[in-house]
C-alpha cells in the first residue's frame, strides 16, 4: 500500500512566501526564526551589560598582562600613566615625588579632621535628643504605689498613732494631710476629696468612648516616641563607632607622615625595629 501511495503524484507542500510588496525585506520570517533572533539579541545585550559593569568596577592599579605590553606593569599606587605632556608636574610612567605624596597625606588628614569634627557635633546633638527623650518618657511612666508608715504596721487604727510596741497612743490624731509617704519623689500626688456616703456616678457611653480613644492615642504616641528613641540610640552607637574608626585612621595617617618626615622610628620591611637618634646636646 505504501508503494501505491507513493506512486500517486501529490501536490508539493510549499511554505507561505513573502508578499510581493515586502520582497525588499528578504524571505518571510517564521516564529522559530524570530525566537532564534531574539535569543541571540538578548544574549549579546546581557554580555554587553556585564562587560560595561566590569569596566566600571575595574581597578586601574590591578595587574593585568596587558600592562606588560603597554609598559605600565611597574605602575604602583602613586605612579601616573598620563599621556598628556601638558600636565605640569606629572611625568608619564614615573612615580610622584616624596613631597607630593606628603602633600596628599596632609590633605587626607585635613579631610579626616573635618569629618571627625562634623561627626562630633552630630553625636553631641543626638546625645541631647536621647537625654530629652529619656526624661520625657520617664515622666510618663506610671508611678509606684504610695505606702504610708501606718500601713506598714498592718494593724494601725484609722486616725490613731501607734508606738513601737503597737499600742495606740490616745489623744494623738493624725491629720490625713500630715501622713508621710515612703516614696515622695516617685510621683507627684494630688488630693481629691471624695464623699464616700454617695455612690459614684456612672459614666456615660460617650464619655467612656472618649476616654478610651484618648488612652489609645496616648499609648500609640508613647509607642511611637519609644521607637523613635530606639532609632536615635542605634544611630548614636553607629556614629560613635564610625567616629572611633575615623580617629584611628587619622592617627595612622599622622604616624605615616611622621615616618616620612623621619621624626619617629618604626619597623622596616625586614621586621627590624629602628628609631631616630637625636643629636646629643
Secondary structure, 3 states (H helix, E strand, C coil): CHHHHHHCCCCCCCCCCCCHHHHHHCCCCCHHHHHHHHHHHHHHHHHHHHHHHHHHCCCCCCCCCHHHHHCCCCCCCCECCCCCCCCCCCCCCCECCHHHHHHHHHHHHHHHHHHHHHHHHHHHHHHHHHHHHHHHHHHCCCCCCCCEHHHHHCCCCCCCEECCCCCEECCCCCCHHHCCECCCCCCCCCCCCCCCCCCCCCCCHHHHHHHHHHHHHHHHHHHHHHHHHHHHHHHHHHHHHHHHHHHHHHHHHHHHHHHHCCCCCEECCCCCEECCCCCCC
